[in-house]
């Protein structure tokens, strides 16, 4: 039979309130009484409920994670980084997605109102900024991962998207590529604007196609420009999925990669090593991003002030056969 707080109180000759105060390190209990209670707890093998301890301290010891979808190719690595860090600190994790639009947001807001978690890590879903801002101003600690809009009000963990784009341009320029095409992600994302600006700072180009991070958009961009007779000797795709579409369209058109056209992606998801040819890409430290965001949030919950600016993790160009 499980030992209860009532058993401890009876054995120690004190009230359940006194036992609770000892468990939660309240200062209202004199030293000798606290020592006796702890001795009884050890003798009986009493294990306090983590939920009860959290409530007594005004904390759930749970962190929330809000993401657009778990189907994004790099989401698993980010999630693993968060889970490893949160569990090491003896916190639980609640996962929320916005795959059902307003209904998902409403359910998430209900959990916030119930104080089901102490703080929130966000890979910001679209159309939630107003709600997140209101929650943050109301006192909910929030950390963003790869903030799309550069909202300085929120603590965030980002990567060097500008330098990542610049590193691609330097590599292509060194290889003698002078007519690049860029297939971006949605340009209202801050990371997309940074990648494009970094690239253009080294290798200016007007041949820019706005994409949506899908394989289809990469394929269509190449097909349309080949049909129009546009000359290009390289393609910088703003994620690896788009780059896979670029490779597919070039292969279908009889263009050799990298002899005729060099191709570079961004993210370095596992698929990048297995495209044909293997994809040169910009590595993002996605697991470390999750670890850093969770650590930042846990430190904040522990009373540490958040940094004034974002936590910035470096990207790195990984050279493979698609753009040697």
Rosetta blueprint (number, residue, H / E / L):
1 X L
2 X L
3 X L
4 X L
5 X H
6 X H
7 X H
8 X H
9 X H
10 X H
11 X H
12 X H
13 X L
14 X L
15 X L
16 X H
17 X H
18 X H
19 X H
20 X H
21 X H
22 X H
23 X H
24 X L
25 X L
26 X L
27 X L
28 X L
29 X L
30 X L
31 X H
32 X H
33 X H
34 X H
35 X H
36 X H
37 X H
38 X H
39 X H
40 X H
41 X H
42 X H
43 X H
44 X H
45 X L
46 X L
47 X L
48 X L
49 X L
50 X H
51 X H
52 X H
53 X H
54 X H
55 X H
56 X H
57 X L
58 X L
59 X L
60 X L
61 X L
62 X E
63 X E
64 X E
65 X E
66 X E
67 X E
68 X L
69 X L
70 X L
71 X L
72 X L
73 X L
74 X L
75 X H
76 X H
77 X H
78 X H
79 X H
80 X H
81 X H
82 X H
83 X H
84 X H
85 X H
86 X H
87 X H
88 X H
89 X L
90 X L
91 X L
92 X E
93 X E
94 X E
95 X E
96 X E
97 X E
98 X L
99 X L
100 X L
101 X L
102 X H
103 X H
104 X H
105 X H
106 X H
107 X H
108 X H
109 X H
110 X H
111 X H
112 X H
113 X H
114 X L
115 X L
116 X L
117 X L
118 X L
119 X E
120 X E
121 X E
122 X E
123 X L
124 X L
125 X L
126 X L
127 X L
128 X L
129 X H
130 X H
131 X H
132 X H
133 X H
134 X H
135 X H
136 X H
137 X H
138 X L
139 X L
140 X L
141 X E
142 X E
143 X E
144 X E
145 X E
146 X L
147 X L
148 X L
149 X L
150 X L
151 X L
152 X L
153 X L
154 X L
155 X E
156 X E
157 X E
158 X E
159 X E
160 X L
161 X H
162 X H
163 X H
164 X H
165 X H
166 X H
167 X H
168 X H
169 X H
170 X H
171 X H
172 X H
173 X H
174 X H
175 X L
176 X L
177 X L
178 X L
179 X L
180 X E
181 X E
182 X E
183 X E
184 X L
185 X L
186 X L
187 X L
188 X L
189 X L
190 X H
191 X H
192 X H
193 X H
194 X H
195 X H
196 X H
197 X H
198 X H
199 X H
200 X H
201 X H
202 X H
203 X L
204 X L
205 X L
206 X L
207 X L
208 X E
209 X E
210 X L
211 X L
212 X L
213 X L
214 X L
215 X H
216 X H
217 X H
218 X H
219 X H
220 X H
221 X H
222 X H
223 X H
224 X H
225 X H
226 X H
227 X H
228 X L
229 X L
230 X L
231 X L
232 X L
233 X L
234 X E
235 X E
236 X E
237 X E
238 X L
239 X L
240 X H
241 X H
242 X H
243 X H
244 X H
245 X H
246 X H
247 X H
248 X H
249 X H
250 X H
251 X H
252 X H
253 X L
254 X L
255 X L
256 X L
257 X L
258 X L
259 X L
260 X L
261 X L
262 X E
263 X E
264 X E
265 X E
266 X E
267 X E
268 X L
269 X L
270 X H
271 X H
272 X H
273 X H
274 X H
275 X L
276 X L
277 X L
278 X L
279 X L
280 X E
281 X E
282 X E
283 X E
284 X L
285 X L
286 X H
287 X H
288 X H
289 X H
290 X H
291 X H
292 X H
293 X H
294 X H
295 X H
296 X H
297 X H
298 X H
299 X H
300 X H
301 X H
302 X L
303 X L
304 X L
305 X L
306 X L
307 X L
308 X L
309 X L
310 X L
311 X E
312 X E
313 X E
314 X L
315 X L
316 X E
317 X E
318 X E
319 X L
320 X L
321 X H
322 X H
323 X H
324 X L
